[in-house]
Amino acid sequence: MKRRSFVSGSAALAAAGIVSVRAAAAATIKPYSWDLNPPTDTRDNFIAWGKARGEDPYFLGQRWDRFQALLKNKDIWGAATIRAFLLTPREEFAAVNPNIHKRAYEHAFLDIGYGVTMSGPHLQARMTNVIDVKRGEKVLEIGTGSGVQSAYIANLTDNAYTIEIIQPLAQRTRGVYDELIAKGYTEFQHVNTKSADGYYGWEEAAPFDKIIVTCGIDHVPPPLLQQLKAGGVMVIPVGPPGAQRVLKVSKTQGADGSITTSREDIYGGKIVPFVPFTKLEDGKVVGTHNR
Ligand SMILES: C[S@@+](CC[C@H](N)C(=O)[O-])C[C@H]1O[C@@H](n2cnc3c(N)ncnc32)[C@H](O)[C@@H]1O
């Protein structure tokens, strides 16, 4: 799916019947630059800095408070991921549902419609930190949902790809990105979107340095493993329905060319339920890819 202009983005939102609480887009945000570095010393300094970029002090305060909780819980640790979290306007992605807009920074999955959720900030921070994205790396996300996960990635690399299986949701989120780009959040130009069954990856854009899967499945999809570069890392919830464990899967190539993979549980065994990794058949979402 190609990037759309703001006008068609808004049209997409309207067509999807979305009541957005986001104000009509106008370029009110200081455009992105890799030099943007939000302060991490005090809440007041962070809010003042974000206000100068054009953001809302109420949500900046919430973002700071959640950042402190993430640090305390050891869900975030790398300087680049911290910067990405502090730059990502989570509230803008929650604005698709007025009931969750003000709750954007809560430690919870939030309902974004279409029977799916926006993952919580602790989980997203930990998964993002684990894949340790370097600038320029190519990253694939399976399960665009609200778009907030790829919004974090857009602050780490200019080479992000995300796939959503629910076509109207993919269209709505494309509209959200376009609206935010028009508002000045030019970092979201780093995100390429499409609607498809992510089980098969994104062949034309492969291989990827990193892959992040945000829906749960009982095995690692072979096409995704194949599209991961040697030396690459994937983070994926694996397990039976509603009882996944979040795994870091590392792919390595030996001196003789042989490929091996290793797995590590990023929560040390804790069960983390995810929405299912569903399947597309004849253009309809039917069942799951579980074996
Ligand atoms: C937890 S939700 C959304 C996560 C998203 N990163 C966010 O924070 O908003 C997982 C998403 O995966 C999508 N999904 C499920 N199966 C999929 C598949 N086979 N291909 C692509 N997306 C899929 C769901 O429709 C849902 O939007």
The ligand as an SDF file (V2000), in Angstrom:
LIG
                    3D

 27 29  0  0  0  0  0  0  0  0999 V2000
   -1.9350   -6.7210   19.5670 C   0  0  0  0  0  0  0  0  0  0  0  0
   -2.6180   -6.2270   18.0560 S   0  0  0  0  0  0  0  0  0  0  0  0
   -1.8900   -4.7030   17.5970 C   0  0  0  0  0  0  0  0  0  0  0  0
   -0.4880   -4.5010   17.9050 C   0  0  0  0  0  0  0  0  0  0  0  0
    0.0480   -3.2030   17.3550 C   0  0  0  0  0  0  0  0  0  0  0  0
    1.4440   -3.3380   17.1910 N   0  0  0  0  0  0  0  0  0  0  0  0
   -0.3440   -2.0480   18.2740 C   0  0  0  0  0  0  0  0  0  0  0  0
    0.2760   -1.8390   19.2850 O   0  0  0  0  0  0  0  0  0  0  0  0
   -1.3380   -1.3980   18.0090 O   0  0  0  0  0  0  0  0  0  0  0  0
   -2.0070   -7.3690   16.8450 C   0  0  0  0  0  0  0  0  0  0  0  0
   -2.3800   -7.0790   15.4170 C   0  0  0  0  0  0  0  0  0  0  0  0
   -1.9630   -8.1760   14.6010 O   0  0  0  0  0  0  0  0  0  0  0  0
   -2.8650   -8.2760   13.5310 C   0  0  0  0  0  0  0  0  0  0  0  0
   -2.7090   -9.5860   12.8750 N   0  0  0  0  0  0  0  0  0  0  0  0
   -3.1630  -10.8030   13.2890 C   0  0  0  0  0  0  0  0  0  0  0  0
   -2.8230  -11.7480   12.4010 N   0  0  0  0  0  0  0  0  0  0  0  0
   -2.1350  -11.1350   11.3950 C   0  0  0  0  0  0  0  0  0  0  0  0
   -1.5430  -11.5980   10.1900 C   0  0  0  0  0  0  0  0  0  0  0  0
   -1.6060  -12.8730    9.7880 N   0  0  0  0  0  0  0  0  0  0  0  0
   -0.9100  -10.6860    9.4090 N   0  0  0  0  0  0  0  0  0  0  0  0
   -0.8570   -9.3710    9.7670 C   0  0  0  0  0  0  0  0  0  0  0  0
   -1.4270   -8.8820   10.8910 N   0  0  0  0  0  0  0  0  0  0  0  0
   -2.0480   -9.7560   11.7040 C   0  0  0  0  0  0  0  0  0  0  0  0
   -4.2010   -8.0540   14.2100 C   0  0  0  0  0  0  0  0  0  0  0  0
   -5.2190   -7.7550   13.2900 O   0  0  0  0  0  0  0  0  0  0  0  0
   -3.8700   -6.9070   15.1540 C   0  0  0  0  0  0  0  0  0  0  0  0
   -4.1020   -5.6700   14.5630 O   0  0  0  0  0  0  0  0  0  0  0  0
  1  2  1  0
  2  3  1  0
  2 10  1  0
  3  4  1  0
  4  5  1  0
  5  6  1  0
  5  7  1  0
  7  8  2  0
  7  9  1  0
 10 11  1  0
 11 12  1  0
 11 26  1  0
 12 13  1  0
 13 14  1  0
 13 24  1  0
 14 15  1  0
 14 23  1  0
 15 16  2  0
 16 17  1  0
 17 18  1  0
 17 23  2  0
 18 19  1  0
 18 20  2  0
 20 21  1  0
 21 22  2  0
 22 23  1  0
 24 25  1  0
 24 26  1  0
 26 27  1  0
M  CHG  2   2   1   9  -1
M  END
$$$$
